[in-house]
Amino acid sequence: MTIWVADQSKPVEFTVHAIVTTSDLELDPAEVDFGYCTIYEAIRTEIRLHNHSLLPQEFGFVRLPKFVDIQPNDGFGAILPLETLQFDVIFQPTKAKEYSFELICKSEINR
């Protein structure tokens, strides 16, 4: 690459090198079934978040329904390159009905 600096007659040449990596985060399992439960209990299941990137990423589970909690750290944190973190999803229904919802995990670049 060549850069021409203002008020300088000789250009500056340098080499650019980059490793391009994905920013994908993956949740496993892709679907969770809590089965039958009552409004008097909380059901816990484990999920894993895997960072496919060669860079660390900050993340957070956003827009959670009031009857769902994610721990540790309320579902927020940083994940290292190629790391897998484990989380507890805690479901505590407030009414007797059939529930269906999505967990949304976003990275700092809103992916």
N, C-alpha and C positions, 0 to 999 in steps of 0.2 A: 504494500500500500504506500502511496506517496502523498505527502501533505505539503502544500504550498503555504508558507507562513507569510503574512503580510509584511511588507518592507524588508523581505529577505530574498536574495536572488537564488540561493541554492535550496532545492526541495529536500525535505526530510523523508527518508524511506525507512519503513519498518515492516516487520512481519506480524501478522495477526494469526493467532492460533486459538481455537475454541473447541470444546467438547459440548455438543448439544445433547441435552438429556430430557426425558419426559418429565412432566409434572404430575403424573397420574398417582392418585391414592386409590386403594382398593379395599372395600369392606368385604369381610368373609365371616359368616355366610351371607349370601345375597338376600336371603329371606329368613325371617324368624317367626315361628308360630308358638305363642305362649300357651295354647291349648285352653282348657276351661279353668277359670279361677273365679274367686268371689271378690266382692268389694271390700272384704275384711282382710285381704292379704296382699302382699307385694311379691311378684314373681321376678326372678333374676335369671338372665341368660348372658352368655359371653359372646362377644364379637371381637374380631381382629381387624386392625387397620394396618395395611401394608403400604409402604412408600417405595414405589418403583423408581424413584428419581435418584440421581447421583448427588443431589443436594438436599440439605435439611429443609423441612417445610413446617411452617406453623399451620395449625388447623383448628377447627372448632365445629361441634355439632350445633346447628342453628335451628331456630323456629321449632323447638321441641314442644309437643303438646304438654299440658300441665300434668298429665298422668304418667309421664315418662321422665326418668332421670338417667343420666349417664355418668359413670364414675370410673376412674378417678378424675379429679380436677374439673368436675362438671362438664367433661367432654371437650376440654380445651387444652392445647399444649403444642409441643414441637416434636417432630419425629425425624430421626436421623436418616441419612441415606440408606436405602435398602433394609430399613428396620421394620419390624412388625410389633405393634403395641396391642395389648389386650384390654378390653373395656367390659364393664358390666352394664347391661341395659336393664333397668329396673322399671317394671310395669306395675302400676297401682291404679286399677280402675276406680272411678268414682260413681259410676252408674252401671246397673245391670243392662248391658246391651252388647252388640257385636262391634268390635273395634277394628279399624284398619287405618294405618298411618305410615308415613315414610320418615326414615331418618335421613337428614341432610347433613353431610359433612363437607365443609368448604375449606379450601386452603387460603393462605393469605393473598393469593392472586385471584381469588373468587372463582376457583374451579371446583 
